[in-house]
Amino acid sequence: MRYDITHVTTYDWGASVPMADCRLRLTPIERPGQRVFVSRLEVEPPSAVLTDGLDYFGNHVTRLALRSPHRRLTLRSTASVSVVPAPTIDPETTPPWEDVRTRAALSRDLGHTDPIQFLFPSRHVGLTPPVTAWTAELFTPGRPIVAGVLALTKRIHADFAYAPGTTEVATPLAEAFAKKRGVCQDFAHVMIAGLRGIGLPASYVGGYLRTVPPPGQPRLEGADAMHAWVEVWCGPTLGWLGFDPTNGILASDDHVVVAVGRDYADVSPVTGILISTGAQSLSVAVDVVESRPKTTAGKPLADAPPRTTATEPSEPRASGSRT
């Protein structure tokens, strides 16, 4: 599947801002199964100084420095990305979850994709006994790893209400778990906490979800938002697999990865400092649309990739990551 993505973030400040220094994670990353054909970041006001690099986890990070007064900051990120669906897996034939736990604990690689990096508490995801116990109920002795994680994914989808506005970035994980409501960021953090609590490596993924409207309904431009899901290390053979607790499914070629980390703090789209006073407002609009093959005289161009058939969620919930 190939997508054209547009992500526009606009900050309106309550007073003139003389300077701002930010870190942006708005560019999808190259990784196995995902190719970035082209990407571009435009900033208004145009006096911004942009410097690109990679963080520890391999995420594309742009440093933004503004030293001229401004009352509005607009970030427009565009990209063309292709995503290949993961091979079909029979969850019941995957390794026992205890075997995966043991292998993860014995890891000594220390690379940024090594499972040992994702076993311990992080800034937004602490080990929470009620979440650990709730998760452990599904991981009976000898249960296959993917079957257990998929059951947890579906349990969060069934038990938690998607309710924007009931939580915020600073809402403690334990509070979101007790309320059983929130947005995709909360669901991902709960899932990560539960898995780490029983010794399984889990990472936080920020990106985009191509939403499919109900039959007969038009797709709403700008209705998409950033999304969050979880990747779980399922052993050396299967590696890292994506699970989307907001929609109760395995991640597929509908999911475009922008950044990966231990929790939201590692993948936040915009972080930084500014000097200002007064209120501020934020608006975010994201469009993720399937690319249409370019044609010449009615014939597809050679570089237009064919669509790969994959199972797609019906009426997926809206995303809810926060910028």
N, C-alpha and C positions, 0 to 999 in steps of 0.2 A: 504494500500500500504506500502510495506517495501522497504527501500533503503539502499544501501551501499554508503557512502559519503567519498570522499577524497578531501581535500583542502590543497594545498601546496602554501605557500607564501615565496618568496625568496627576500631578500634585499642584494644588492651588494653595499658596501660602497666605496667611492673614496679613502679612506685612512683607516689605521688601527683604529678600534674603541676600546678604552680601557674599556668602560663600557656602559651598556644600562639597562634601567629600564622601563618595559612596562606592560601594562594591555591588556590581550588578551580575546576577546569574540569570540571564535572559536568552542565552544562545544554546540550542540543543547540542548535545555532545555526540561525537563519534564513538560507537561501541559495537561489539558484535551484534549483528541483527539490525543496526540502525546506521544509516548513512546520511550525512548532511551535504547536500549538493551546493547550497549557497546560503549565506546568512548575512544580515546587515543590521546595524544598530544606528538609529538616528536620534539625536538629542536636540531639543529646543529649550533654552537658547543655544545657538550654534557655537558659542565661545567655549564650550566644554572641551577639556583635554581628556582623551580616552587612551587608556593603556591596557592591552590584553595580556592574559596569562592563564595558567592553570593552577588550581588549588591542590591540596594534598590528595583529594579523592579523584582528581582528573577532570573536575568540572571547569568549564570555560568561565573565567571571571574577568570582567571589565572594570577597571578603576575609572571612576568619573570624578573629575576635579573641576569645579566651577568657582571662578574668582571674580565674577561680575555680578552686580545686583540684578535680581530677577524676582518676579512674583509668581511665576508658573514654571514648572519643570515637566516636560513631556518626553517620554522614552518610547520610541517606536522600534520594536524588534520584528524583523521578518525573516523567514527561513523556508527553504524547500527541503523536505526530509522524507526519506523512505524507511519504512519499518517492515521487517520480515517476521511473520508470526513464528513463535517457538514450535518445535516439533510436538506432535500430539503425544501425550504421556498418559499411561494408565496409572492413576494414583495408587491403586492397590498393589502394584508390582514394584513400587519404589522401596528403598532400604528402610529398615526399622528406624524410627526417630532416635532411639537410644544410640544406635551406631553412629548416626550423624553427629549427635551431641558429643560423643567420645572423640571422633575425628576432629571436630572443631576445637575442642579443648587442648588437643595435642599439637595444634598448628604452631609453627615457628617461623613462618614466612615474613610476617610484619609488613607485607606490601599493602597498598591501599584497597585491594579487593580481597585480601585475606580474611577469612571468617573471624579470626581472633579480634579484629578491629571492631566487630559489631556484637560482642558478647556482653559488654559492660555498660553500666549506667552512663547516660549522657545528659546534656544540659536540660532538655525537656522530657527525657524518658528515664525516670528512676525506677528501680525495682519496687514494685507495689504489691504487697502480699495478697490483697483481695483479687487483683488482676492475675497474679500467678496461679492462685488456686482455681479461679474460674477457667483459665486456659488449660490447666493440668487435667481437668475433668475429661477433656477430649483426647488426651494423649495416653491412652491405655497401653499397657505393656505390649511391645512388639508392633504397634500400629505403624503402617507405612508413613514415611515422613510427609509426602505430598497429600495423602488422604487426611492426615491430621491437620496440616496447615490449611487445606481447603475447607475442612469442617469449621475451623476457627474463622476463616474469612466469611463463610456463610452465616455463622452465628452472630458475628458483629453486624452484618447486613440485616439480619432478622431482628435482633434485640435492640439496636440503636436507631433512633429517629434522626433523620437528616433535618436539621433545624438551624439555618443560618441566623446569627444574631444571639444565640444562646450562650456562645463561648467566644473568647478572643485569644490572641496569641499567648497571653500570660495566664490563661486559665490552667490550673494544675491538672495533670493527667487524672489524678484520683477523683477530682470533682467531675470531670467529663465522664468518667466511668460510672460514678454514682448516679449522675443524671440520666445516663444512657441516651444522650442527645448531643448534637454538635455538627461538625462538618468533617470533610475528608481528612484534614490534618489531625483532628482528635481521634478518628477511627484508626488512622495509621499509627499514631502514638500508642494507643491502647494495645493494638496488635503486637507492636514491637516490644512493649513492656512485658506482655504475657509470654512471648516466645523467649526473650532473654531470661525471663524468670525461671524457665525450665531448661535453660542452657543451650538454646538454639540461636544461631546468629541471624539477625534481621536488620536490614537497612531501610532508611526512609528515601523515597523517590519523589521528586517534584517534577511535574511535566504537564502535558496536555492530553486530554481525552477527546477523541472525535465522537461527539454525541450524535445519536441517531434519533430523530423525532418520531413520535407515534405515527402509525399509518395514517396517511391523509393529511397530516399536519406539515406546514412548511418549516424549513429550518430557519431559525431566527438568527440573523447576522448579529454578532456581538454577544450572543447568549452564552457562549462558552466562557470558562474561566480556567485558571490554573487548577490542576488536580494533584492529588497525592495518593500514593499507594505504597506497598511494601515489597521488598525483595528478600527472599529467605535462601540461605545456603543449604542445599539439599544433598550435600555430599560431593566428593570429587568428580563423580561421573556426571551428575545432573548440573552441578554448579549452582549459580544464582537463578532463581525463578521468581517471577513477579506475581503478586496476588493483590487484588483490588477489593478491600473490605467494604468500601462505600457501595459497590455494586454486587458484591458476593461472587466474584468471578476470578479466574486466572487473568493476568494481564495478557493482552494480545496485540495485534498490529493496529488496534485503535489507540494504543498508549504510546506517546512520544516522550522520551526521557530528556529532561533539561539538566537535572543535577541529582546526585546521589550523595547521601551522607548518613551520619548517625541519627539525626533527627532534623526537625525543621530549621534549627539554628544553622546547620551546615549548608542548607540549600535555599535559604530565603532569597527571593528574587531581587530585593533591594534592601541593603543595609548601609548604614553610614551615619554621618553627623552633618548638622547645618546650624547656622546661627540665625535665629528669627524670634519673633514674638507673635502672640495672637493665635487664633485657631487655624486649622488647615483642613483641607478636604482631599480625598483621593478617589479617583475613578479608574477602573480597569476594564478593558474590553479585549476579548480574545476570540479570534476566528480560526478554526481548524477545518479546512475544506480539502476534499479529495482533489488532487491535481487532475486536470483533464489532459489527455494526450494532445500535444501540438500536432497539427497536420499541415501537409503541403499538397495541394491539388487533391484533397480528399483522402490522402494516405497518411497513416501515422508516421511520425519521424522515428528513426531507428533507436533513439535514446529514450523513447517513452516506454517505461517499464510496464508490463502487463500487471493487472491486479492479481494478488494472491488471495485465494479464497480462504476465509477464516470464519470461525463462529463468532458472531457479534452479539453483545447483550441487547436485549429488547428494552426499550425505554430506560436507559441508564439514568441514575440520579445525576443532578447537576453537580459540578465540582465545587469545592469550597476552600481551596488553599488561599492564604492571605498574602497580599503583597505588602 
